[in-house]
Amino acid sequence: MNKMLETVYKKLEMLQLQASELPPLQQVKIKTTVEDISNCLQAMAANNLLESAKNNATKLVETEKSNRLLERTVAQQSSQIRQLQEQLDKEISQRRRDNQALTKSEAKLQSVLRNSPDMISIIGSDGGVRYHSAALERVLGYNPEARTGKFHGELIHPDDLLAWQAYFGKLLEKPGIAGPIEYRKRHANGSWIWVDVIANSLIYDSSVQGIIMNSREIGERKQAETALRESESHYIVMSKITSDFAYSFKALPDGKFACEWVTEAFERSTGRVAEELESFGWWNSELVHPDDREMLIKQLEGFTLSRTGANEYRIINQKGEVRWVRDCWQAVWDKTEGRVVRLWGACQEITDRKQLELKLQLANEFMIAQVASAPLAINCTGNDGRTLVWNRAAEDFFGWTAAEVLGQPLGNILKGQKQDFSTLVKSAGISQLQNGLEVSLLKKDGSSIDVWVWVAPIQNAGGETLGSINIFSDISERKRIQEERQKLTALKNMKEPFWARYVSPPETQKKNG
């Protein structure tokens, strides 16, 4: 029995030694349990000895029963001790695993803080810096340890300091995550760096007792925002001074189009506000000229085949005036939906150009009619010498039809006259008006005809010479009359009539007789 008690006491001592590795609360619990078991065993042992001494002879049977009871109690206590031992071993193992996980987690956190592009800071309620991550040196050029204990606001731009103070005051009043704030901080080299900050106030958290701030450098974003504002400002100015306007329509699944936005110049061009376009649409509205609506609707139906395009059509402004526009558009195709989902476009007013084109067209038609009905033969050639115009008088004059000579070089020039005629055409090519040149040209039947030629250059609006116009006048009859006159003049100037040479004088006849 004594040996059994000694064994139990040894196990209790080992259990107390192992319990020293547990947290204090668990140590107290194990120590209390062990002491209770030890006291119980000691009381039972003392009671057993006392009873044995008094009733050693008379109560042997009862002693045996007590011993058996004691043995059962010791066995139960030993079982409880083994359970406590196993529980203790499990708790020790779990604590070791927790410590290892905590160590890894702390190492990971430190690695994240060292390599994070954002600056992590902890600010006390007095505004002093309690912690800076390594990113402070990469972003602002300061050593994190050197800035610890410094006042956070001393690096903030003076123009942003009041906003920061108000932001910091709200963090002190209301714990939790606050909205973002942007301000400038002074770099170690003296420049100013824009940062975007999100703070979480954990003043009342015993493990932090401060404000955690996450700061990100946003210099490039600020530059982009500045450029965007300037671009928008330029856009607003240009939209106000130009008659051109842009638009965006959303293509609905039912085939209709809903206006998303339109620029300000739309109102000046049409006399209608943008809200009207959004409400009554575009191509099916009264805005588009009735004769052009069908063309535009067909264009919409063909968007699946063509993603970009341009066309010209008429619109009717609020005053009832017809204005021409050139519409350049681009359809946005969605692969997922398999259809056009958006239409972007820009309209340029071209009414003045269209009116000028109409005038030029009328003038061109008038000139063509004049050339066609002119009594003189007229021929127009390009810079390469090929025939572009051959009027009806030229057909009658030379015998070649227009179908035979159009697109062909002027081939009815005699060899002897070719050089002079080529020089004449070249002079017209350098914008020199030629009053005339007398040449002999061939006709289709092989005969020659004397003509007087006038050559003038043809130029476009930019002053570029595109070819020449050649006008031919028949001078054959005039030359014949001129030759007859020359013969008559020669006869008048003779001292004796032309027939005298054929009739001998009387004196000559006597001598010969």
C-alpha positions in Angstrom: 0.0 0.0 0.0 2.8 2.4 0.9 4.5 1.6 -2.4 1.3 2.5 -4.3 1.1 5.8 -2.4 4.7 6.6 -3.2 4.0 5.9 -6.9 1.0 8.2 -6.8 3.0 11.0 -5.1 5.8 10.8 -7.7 3.3 11.1 -10.5 1.8 14.1 -8.8 5.2 15.8 -8.6 5.9 15.1 -12.3 2.5 16.6 -13.1 3.3 19.8 -11.1 6.7 20.2 -13.0 5.0 19.8 -16.4 2.3 22.3 -15.5 4.9 25.0 -15.1 4.9 25.3 -19.0 1.2 26.2 -19.1 -0.3 29.7 -18.8 -0.7 31.0 -15.2 -4.5 30.3 -15.1 -4.0 26.7 -16.1 -1.1 26.3 -13.7 -3.3 27.4 -10.8 -6.0 24.9 -11.9 -3.6 22.0 -12.1 -1.9 22.9 -8.8 -5.3 23.1 -7.0 -6.3 19.7 -8.4 -3.0 18.1 -7.4 -3.2 19.5 -3.9 -6.7 18.3 -3.5 -5.7 14.8 -4.5 -2.6 14.8 -2.3 -4.6 16.0 0.7 -7.2 13.4 0.1 -4.5 10.6 0.0 -2.8 11.9 3.1 -6.1 12.1 5.0 -7.0 8.6 3.9 -3.6 7.3 4.9 -3.7 8.9 8.3 -7.2 7.7 8.9 -6.2 4.2 7.9 -3.2 4.2 10.2 -5.3 5.5 13.1 -8.0 3.0 12.7 -5.5 0.3 12.3 -3.8 1.2 15.6 -7.0 1.3 17.6 -8.7 -1.7 16.1 -5.8 -3.7 14.9 -7.1 -6.9 16.3 -10.8 -6.4 16.4 -11.4 -4.7 13.1 -9.1 -6.6 10.7 -12.0 -7.3 8.3 -13.0 -3.7 8.3 -9.4 -2.7 7.7 -9.2 -5.0 4.7 -12.4 -3.4 3.4 -10.9 0.1 4.0 -7.8 -1.0 2.2 -9.7 -2.2 -0.7 -11.7 1.0 -0.7 -8.4 2.9 -0.5 -7.0 0.9 -3.4 -10.1 1.7 -5.5 -9.8 5.4 -4.6 -6.1 5.4 -5.4 -6.8 3.7 -8.7 -9.5 6.3 -9.5 -7.2 9.1 -8.5 -4.4 7.6 -10.7 -6.8 7.4 -13.6 -7.8 11.1 -13.1 -4.1 11.9 -12.8 -3.4 10.1 -16.2 -6.3 12.0 -17.8 -4.9 15.3 -16.5 -1.5 14.3 -17.8 -2.9 13.6 -21.2 -4.8 16.9 -21.2 -1.7 18.7 -20.1 0.3 17.1 -22.9 -2.3 18.1 -25.4 -2.4 21.7 -24.2 1.4 22.0 -24.2 1.5 20.7 -27.8 -1.2 23.1 -28.9 0.5 26.0 -27.2 3.7 25.1 -29.0 1.9 25.0 -32.3 0.2 28.3 -31.5 3.5 29.9 -30.7 5.0 28.6 -34.0 2.0 30.0 -35.9 2.3 33.3 -34.1 6.0 33.5 -34.9 5.3 32.8 -38.6 2.4 35.2 -38.7 4.6 37.9 -37.1 7.4 37.2 -39.7 4.9 37.4 -42.5 3.5 40.7 -41.2 7.0 42.1 -40.9 7.7 41.0 -44.5 4.5 42.6 -45.7 5.3 45.8 -43.9 8.9 45.9 -45.3 7.8 45.3 -48.9 4.4 47.1 -49.0 4.4 50.1 -51.4 2.1 51.8 -48.9 3.3 53.6 -45.8 1.9 52.1 -42.6 2.0 54.5 -39.5 0.7 54.5 -36.0 -0.1 57.9 -34.6 -0.8 58.5 -30.9 -3.7 60.6 -29.6 -1.2 63.5 -29.2 -0.3 63.4 -32.9 3.1 61.9 -32.3 4.5 59.1 -34.5 4.8 55.8 -32.8 5.6 53.6 -35.8 6.5 54.0 -39.5 6.9 51.1 -42.0 10.0 50.8 -44.2 8.0 52.4 -47.1 8.5 55.8 -45.5 12.1 55.8 -46.8 11.2 54.7 -50.3 8.4 57.2 -50.7 9.5 60.3 -48.7 13.2 59.6 -48.2 13.2 59.6 -44.3 14.5 56.9 -42.0 11.5 55.3 -40.1 13.3 55.2 -36.8 14.4 58.8 -37.1 10.8 59.9 -37.6 9.5 58.0 -34.6 8.4 60.4 -31.8 8.1 63.3 -34.3 4.8 65.2 -34.8 3.0 63.8 -37.8 1.7 67.1 -39.1 5.0 68.9 -39.3 5.6 67.4 -42.8 2.2 68.3 -44.2 1.9 71.2 -46.7 0.7 74.4 -45.0 -2.3 74.6 -47.4 -3.4 71.1 -46.4 -2.8 71.4 -42.6 -6.2 72.6 -41.6 -7.9 69.8 -43.5 -5.6 67.3 -41.8 -6.3 68.7 -38.3 -10.1 68.5 -38.9 -9.7 64.9 -40.1 -7.5 64.0 -37.1 -10.0 65.5 -34.7 -12.8 63.4 -36.1 -10.7 60.3 -35.6 -10.1 61.1 -32.0 -13.9 61.7 -31.4 -15.2 58.7 -33.3 -13.2 55.4 -33.3 -13.2 53.3 -36.4 -12.4 53.6 -40.1 -12.6 57.2 -41.5 -13.0 58.1 -45.2 -10.0 58.9 -47.3 -8.1 62.2 -47.4 -5.5 63.6 -49.8 -2.8 66.0 -48.8 0.9 66.8 -49.6 3.9 65.8 -47.6 7.4 67.2 -47.8 10.0 64.8 -49.2 13.5 64.7 -47.8 14.7 66.5 -50.9 12.3 69.4 -50.3 9.7 68.5 -53.0 6.0 67.9 -52.2 4.5 64.4 -52.6 0.7 63.8 -52.9 -0.6 61.0 -50.7 -4.0 59.3 -50.3 -4.6 58.3 -46.6 -7.1 56.0 -45.0 -7.1 55.9 -41.2 -8.5 53.5 -38.6 -8.9 54.9 -35.1 -8.0 52.3 -32.5 -7.4 54.6 -29.6 -9.5 52.5 -27.2 -8.0 49.2 -28.3 -5.5 48.1 -25.6 -3.3 46.3 -28.1 -2.9 49.4 -30.3 -3.9 52.6 -28.4 -3.4 54.7 -31.5 -4.5 55.6 -35.0 -3.4 53.3 -37.8 -2.8 55.2 -41.1 -2.3 53.7 -44.6 -0.8 56.3 -46.9 -0.3 55.7 -50.7 1.7 58.0 -53.0 -0.6 59.3 -55.8 1.6 61.8 -57.7 0.9 60.2 -61.1 -2.8 60.0 -60.5 -2.8 63.7 -59.5 -1.0 64.6 -62.7 -3.5 62.6 -64.7 -6.4 64.3 -62.8 -4.8 67.7 -63.6 -4.4 66.8 -67.2 -8.0 65.5 -67.3 -9.3 68.8 -65.8 -7.3 70.8 -68.4 -8.6 68.5 -71.1 -12.1 69.0 -69.9 -11.6 72.7 -69.7 -10.3 72.7 -73.3 -13.2 70.6 -74.3 -15.7 73.0 -72.7 -14.1 75.9 -74.4 -14.0 74.2 -77.8 -17.6 72.9 -77.4 -18.7 76.5 -76.8 -16.9 78.0 -79.8 -17.4 75.3 -82.4 -20.5 74.2 -84.3 -19.4 70.6 -84.3 -21.0 68.3 -81.7 -20.5 64.7 -80.5 -23.0 62.1 -79.2 -23.3 58.7 -77.7 -26.3 56.3 -78.2 -26.9 53.1 -76.4 -28.2 50.3 -78.6 -31.1 48.5 -76.9 -31.8 44.8 -77.6 -35.1 45.7 -79.4 -33.1 47.6 -82.0 -33.9 51.1 -80.7 -31.3 53.6 -79.7 -31.3 55.7 -76.5 -29.2 58.8 -76.2 -26.6 58.8 -73.4 -25.1 62.2 -73.9 -24.5 65.0 -76.4 -22.1 67.9 -76.3 -23.2 71.6 -75.8 -22.7 72.5 -79.5 -25.8 70.4 -80.3 -28.0 73.2 -79.0 -26.4 75.9 -81.0 -26.5 73.8 -84.2 -30.1 72.7 -83.9 -31.7 75.1 -81.5 -32.8 72.2 -79.4 -31.6 71.2 -75.9 -29.9 67.9 -75.2 -32.9 66.7 -73.2 -35.0 66.8 -76.3 -32.6 64.5 -78.1 -32.7 62.1 -75.2 -36.4 62.0 -75.2 -37.3 61.8 -79.0 -34.3 60.0 -80.3 -32.3 60.9 -83.4 -33.0 59.4 -86.7 -36.8 58.9 -86.3 -37.3 62.4 -85.0 -38.3 65.6 -86.7 -34.7 66.7 -86.5 -33.6 64.8 -89.6 -34.8 65.9 -93.0 -37.6 63.5 -94.2 -35.8 62.7 -97.4 -32.7 61.4 -95.4 -34.4 59.4 -92.6 -34.7 56.2 -94.6 -31.0 56.3 -95.6 -30.0 56.7 -91.9 -32.3 53.9 -90.8 -30.8 51.5 -93.4 -27.4 52.6 -92.1 -28.3 51.5 -88.6 -29.5 48.1 -89.9 -26.1 47.6 -91.6 -24.1 48.2 -88.4 -23.4 44.4 -88.0 -21.4 44.5 -91.3 -19.7 47.9 -90.9 -18.3 49.2 -87.6 -17.3 52.7 -88.8 -18.5 55.0 -91.4 -19.4 58.6 -92.4 -22.3 60.1 -94.3 -23.8 63.5 -95.0 -27.4 64.4 -94.5 -29.7 67.3 -93.7 -31.2 68.3 -90.4 -33.9 70.9 -89.7 -33.3 73.2 -86.8 -35.9 74.7 -84.6 -36.4 77.7 -86.9 -37.2 75.3 -89.8 -33.9 76.0 -91.6 -32.2 73.1 -93.4 -28.6 72.5 -92.4 -26.2 70.0 -93.8 -24.0 67.9 -91.4 -21.2 65.3 -91.9 -21.6 62.5 -89.4 -18.6 60.3 -88.6 -19.6 57.3 -86.4 -18.3 54.2 -84.8 -20.3 51.2 -83.6 -19.2 49.3 -80.5 -19.6 45.5 -81.0 -20.1 43.3 -77.9 -18.9 39.7 -78.5 -20.8 38.3 -75.6 -24.2 39.7 -76.8 -23.3 39.3 -80.5 -24.6 42.8 -81.4 -23.8 46.5 -81.5 -24.3 47.9 -78.0 -23.3 51.5 -78.5 -22.9 54.1 -81.2 -20.5 57.1 -80.9 -20.4 59.9 -83.4 -19.3 63.4 -84.2 -21.3 65.8 -86.5 -19.7 68.7 -88.4 -21.9 71.3 -90.0 -21.0 71.6 -93.7 -23.9 73.9 -94.9 -21.5 76.5 -96.3 -19.5 73.8 -98.1 -22.6 72.2 -99.5 -23.9 75.5 -100.8 -20.6 76.2 -102.4 -20.6 72.7 -103.9 -24.1 73.4 -105.3 -23.0 76.6 -106.8 -20.0 74.9 -108.3 -22.2 72.1 -109.6 -24.5 74.6 -111.3 -21.6 76.5 -112.7 -20.1 73.3 -114.0 -23.4 72.2 -115.6 -23.7 75.7 -117.1 -20.2 75.5 -118.5 -20.7 72.0 -119.8 -23.9 73.2 -121.6 -22.0 76.2 -123.0 -19.2 74.0 -124.3 -21.6 71.5 -125.7 -23.6 74.1 -127.6 -20.7 76.3 -128.6 -20.3 76.9 -132.4 -16.5 76.6 -132.2 -14.7 73.3 -131.8 -13.6 72.9 -128.1 -11.2 70.3 -126.7 -10.1 70.0 -123.1 -6.9 68.0 -122.2 -5.3 66.9 -118.9 -1.8 67.6 -117.9 -0.9 64.3 -119.6 -2.3 65.5 -123.0 -5.2 63.1 -123.0 -8.6 64.4 -124.2 -11.2 65.1 -121.5 -13.8 67.1 -123.4 -14.8 66.9 -127.1 -17.9 68.9 -128.0 -20.3 68.4 -130.9 -18.7 71.2 -132.9 -15.4 69.4 -132.6 -17.0 66.2 -134.0 -18.4 68.1 -137.0 -15.2 70.1 -137.4 -12.6 67.2 -137.4 -14.9 64.2 -138.1 -14.0 62.2 -135.0 -16.7 61.4 -132.5 -16.3 62.0 -128.8 -16.2 58.2 -128.1 -13.2 57.9 -130.5 -11.0 60.6 -128.9 -11.9 60.8 -125.2 -9.0 59.5 -123.1 -6.7 59.6 -126.1 -3.9 62.1 -127.0 -4.8 64.7 -129.6 -3.6 62.9 -132.7 -4.7 65.2 -135.5 -1.6 67.4 -135.6 0.6 67.6 -138.7 4.2 66.7 -138.2 5.4 70.1 -139.2 3.0 71.8 -136.7 3.5 69.4 -133.7 6.3 71.3 -132.1 4.6 74.6 -132.2 1.3 73.1 -130.9 3.1 71.3 -128.1 4.8 74.6 -127.1 1.4 76.2 -127.0 0.0 73.6 -124.7 3.0 73.7 -122.4 2.6 77.4 -122.0 -1.0 76.9 -120.9 0.3 74.3 -118.4 2.3 77.0 -116.6 -0.8 79.3 -116.4 0.0 81.4 -119.5 -3.0 82.4 -121.6 -2.2 82.1 -125.3 -4.1 84.4 -127.7 -3.7 82.2 -130.6 -1.6 80.1 -133.0 -2.2 79.3 -136.6 -1.7 75.7 -137.4 -2.8 73.1 -139.9 -4.5 70.0 -138.5 -5.6 66.7 -140.0 -9.2 65.7 -140.2 -10.5 62.1 -140.0 -10.8 61.8 -143.8 -7.1 62.7 -144.2 -7.5 66.2 -145.5 -5.9 69.1 -143.7 -7.6 72.2 -142.3 -6.2 75.5 -141.3 -7.3 76.6 -137.9 -6.6 79.3 -135.4 -6.1 77.9 -131.8 -6.7 79.6 -128.4 -5.3 77.8 -125.3 -6.1 78.7 -121.7 -5.2 76.8 -118.5 -7.7 75.0 -116.3 -7.1 75.5 -112.5 -8.7 74.3 -109.3 -9.5 76.4 -106.3 -6.0 76.1 -105.0 -4.4 77.5 -108.1 -3.1 74.1 -109.3 -3.2 73.6 -113.1 -5.2 70.5 -114.1 -5.0 70.8 -117.9 -6.0 73.2 -120.7 -9.0 74.2 -122.8 -8.3 74.5 -126.6 -10.6 76.4 -128.9 -10.3 75.9 -132.7 -11.6 78.3 -135.4 -11.6 77.4 -139.1 -9.6 79.9 -141.1 -9.4 77.9 -144.4 -11.9 80.2 -146.1 -10.2 83.2 -144.9 -6.9 82.0 -146.1 -8.4 81.2 -149.5 -9.8 84.7 -149.8 -6.6 86.1 -148.6 -4.6 84.2 -151.3 -7.0 85.4 -154.0 -6.6 88.9 -152.8 -2.8 88.5 -152.9 -3.1 87.2 -156.5 -5.2 90.2 -157.6 -2.8 92.6 -156.0 0.0 91.0 -157.8 -1.8 91.3 -161.1 -2.5 95.0 -160.5 1.1 95.6 -159.9 2.3 94.1 -163.2 3.5 96.7 -166.0 1.9 94.7 -168.8 -1.0 92.4 -168.8 -0.3 88.7 -168.2 -1.4 87.8 -171.7 1.2 90.1 -173.4 3.8 87.5 -173.1 1.7 85.3 -175.3 1.1 87.9 -178.1 4.1 89.3 -180.1 4.3 93.1 -180.9 3.9 94.1 -184.7 7.5 95.0 -185.0 8.5 91.6 -183.9 6.1 90.0 -186.4 7.6 91.9 -189.4 11.1 90.8 -188.5 10.1 87.3 -188.2 8.1 87.4 -191.4 
